[in-house]
Amino acid sequence: MRIAVFTLASPLSDIQRRFAEEMYEEVRKTLHPLREVLEFTPLITSADQAEQMASRYRDWVDGGLVVVWSGGTDRMIYRIGLELRKPLLVYAHPAHNSLASVREAIAALRNSGIEISVGYGEIGEIYEKASPFLSALRASVMLTRSRFAQIGEQEPWILIKRTPEQLRNRFGLDMVKIRWEEMLDTAMNADRKAVVEKVMKLKNLFGKVERGDEELEKAVRLYMGMREIVKKYSITSAAVEARDMLDISLRDWGPYLGVALLSDEGIPSDYEGEHDAIITKLVIHHMTGKASFMANLTRIDSARNTAVFSHCTVPISMIDPKRSALLSYYETDRTVAIRGRLKEGERVTFARLGGKELDKIFFGTGTIVNGDLGRKDLCRTQIEVKIDGRVDELIDRALGNHIVVAYGDLRDHIKYFAKIKSLEPVEII
């Protein structure tokens, strides 16, 4: 990903120009952690120069950051927006009438049919304020370089299905379909020594192991089969059929451990053949570089404004493994699943792509108040989250069952991503 940084100042005032020149290097220093993706243009002081620079960078950058140092820059901002035609964040600061010019320019650009993102803050806050936009832009760009795999079929209760054409047209995302039997055949040929070594590592890692070596070896074999399929087909993310739920003869061959391990290795994956939620996991991974937890919404408590999210697997990087367990899958009481303890007191974001044309994104935030409920009537990993909006809206405004839970407050990231991809934001507030 490459981002052009345009710095603008009015030529009408020597004071403004000196301020801009002094701050130019300060901004470069502030944005130093992003130096590998940023390309700074010279200081721009005229509309013609702004258009020329935008034209020069347009074909080889993925977007732009416009830092506005003064008033009198309205037309410069406008010309950059018209010429660049790429996602753009315009950053204003509280001095020298910077904000006044930004407000005028973004109104004119929107009147011309160009949507612009806006940031505001002190000079020293540019890195903090621009980072969510750049993360969202990275996710948008990386989707076009990603390959999403459907391994096997979607489960019959998954009613929302996406075609390869939909994913390509909406996000530029490549989708491939792979036979479940190919994954199993690959698993059966996994190296026995490597399987045993992985089983031993997992037994040492988890505080409680309720499955025998035979069940663990089968789960690890299936993981190794998935991993080889990922390498063979250059897969970035995978939706894996949980065939063991429907085929009694395969009850010991569940993907629950495998998709967790893949997610920890930077291949966001999950089971039931889900599309929208797992692609949401992929977006979050591209934004943050971290794994996330796909879950069912299983309970709400309106009086306490809490929601319970549960599923039978979770990335190990999100849990305290010494306080977690390897045990059977909830619905079949066979194979291997994970009961993970997540971090209590942590802020989380929940999100899901959806809509008829994949044109919406549902999201909100909360705090984990219980990292492991330990109920016997729900899927193995269970967390209770105090929701920051009306908890009832998690039902009323749902885009589908599965929802993705990630550590941290990612609201700004998601809002920028929605704007870049022309998604309708459905926020719980």
Secondary structure, 3 states (H helix, E strand, C coil): CCEEEEEECCCCCHHHHHHHHHHHHHHHHHCHHHCCCEEEEEEECCHHHHHHHHHHHHHHCCEEEEEECCCCCHHHHHHHHHHHCCCEEEEECCCCCHHHHHHHHHHHHHHCCCCCEEEECCHHHHHHHHHHHHHHHHHHHHHCCCEEEEECCCCCCCCCCCCHHHHHHHHCCEEEEECHHHHHHHHHCCCHHHHHHHHHHHHHHCCEECCCHHHHHHHHHHHHHHHHHHHHCCCCEEEECCHHHCCHHHCCCCCHHHHHHHHHCCCCEEECCCCHHHHHHHHHHHHHCCCCEEEEEEEEECCCCEEEEEECCCCHHHCCHHHCEEECCCCCCCCCEEECCCCCCCEEEEEEEECCCCCEEEEEEEEEEECCCCCCCCCCEEEEEEECCCCCHHHHCCCCCCEEEEECCCHHHHHHHHHHCCCEEEECC
